[in-house]
Amino acid sequence: MIYQREPSDDELKGSLEFLQLPAMEAPGTAGATDAGTKDDTDAPKKLPDSPLRSFIWALLSSNEFLYID
């Protein structure tokens, strides 16, 4: 839908394989704690970087999406 065309067989296969990957921990959050706070329940929690989020960002930042032929 983003590219306004049907994906090729290779694109579809690669996309589905990528979307099956497990979520990754957001950069900079491995073992990180907020300095000076022990139990800050109001602080926003960093969500894992899901494959779907990464996939959508990749599609939206691609040349095929950004430039008209």
TORDODREN-186532 format. One record per residue (C-alpha): residue number from 0; residue in three letters; x, y, z. Coordinates in Angstrom, 1 decimal, padded with zeros to 4 digits. Example, Ala and Ser with C-alpha at 12.3 -4.5 7.8 and 13.67 -1.06 7.14 Angstrom:
<nodes>
0:ALA:012.3:-004.5:007.8
1:SER:013.7:-001.1:007.1
</nodes>
This chain:
<nodes>
0:MET:000.0:000.0:000.0
1:ILE:002.8:002.4:000.8
2:TYR:004.4:002.0:-002.7
3:GLN:001.0:001.8:-004.5
4:ARG:002.0:-001.5:-006.1
5:GLU:002.1:-005.2:-005.4
6:PRO:005.3:-006.5:-003.9
7:SER:007.5:-008.9:-005.8
8:ASP:007.8:-012.4:-004.6
9:ASP:011.3:-011.7:-003.2
10:GLU:010.1:-008.5:-001.4
11:LEU:007.1:-010.3:000.1
12:LYS:009.2:-013.2:001.3
13:GLY:011.9:-011.0:002.8
14:SER:009.3:-008.8:004.5
15:LEU:007.5:-011.7:006.1
16:GLU:010.8:-013.1:007.3
17:PHE:011.8:-009.8:008.8
18:LEU:008.5:-009.4:010.6
19:GLN:008.9:-012.8:012.3
20:LEU:012.1:-011.6:014.1
21:PRO:011.8:-011.0:017.9
22:ALA:011.5:-007.5:019.3
23:MET:014.8:-005.9:020.2
24:GLU:015.6:-003.8:023.3
25:ALA:015.6:-000.1:022.5
26:PRO:019.1:001.4:022.2
27:GLY:020.5:002.8:025.4
28:THR:018.1:000.9:027.8
29:ALA:020.2:-002.2:028.5
30:GLY:020.5:-002.2:032.3
31:ALA:019.9:001.5:032.4
32:THR:018.3:003.1:035.5
33:ASP:017.3:006.7:036.1
34:ALA:019.8:008.5:038.3
35:GLY:018.3:009.6:041.6
36:THR:015.0:007.7:041.4
37:LYS:014.3:004.3:042.8
38:ASP:010.6:003.9:042.1
39:ASP:009.5:006.4:039.6
40:THR:006.2:004.9:038.3
41:ASP:005.3:008.1:036.4
42:ALA:008.4:007.9:034.1
43:PRO:007.7:006.8:030.6
44:LYS:008.9:003.2:029.9
45:LYS:011.0:002.5:026.8
46:LEU:009.2:000.0:024.6
47:PRO:011.1:-002.7:022.7
48:ASP:011.8:-001.9:019.1
49:SER:009.4:-004.1:017.3
50:PRO:010.1:-005.5:013.8
51:LEU:006.9:-003.9:012.5
52:ARG:007.9:-000.4:013.6
53:SER:011.4:-000.8:012.1
54:PHE:009.8:-002.2:008.8
55:ILE:007.4:000.8:008.5
56:TRP:010.2:003.3:009.1
57:ALA:012.3:001.6:006.5
58:LEU:009.5:001.7:003.9
59:LEU:008.7:005.4:004.7
60:SER:012.4:006.4:004.4
61:SER:013.1:004.5:001.2
62:ASN:013.9:006.3:-002.1
63:GLU:010.9:004.6:-003.8
64:PHE:008.6:006.3:-001.3
65:LEU:010.3:009.7:-001.1
66:TYR:010.8:010.4:-004.8
67:ILE:008.4:010.3:-007.8
68:ASP:009.6:008.7:-011.0
</nodes>
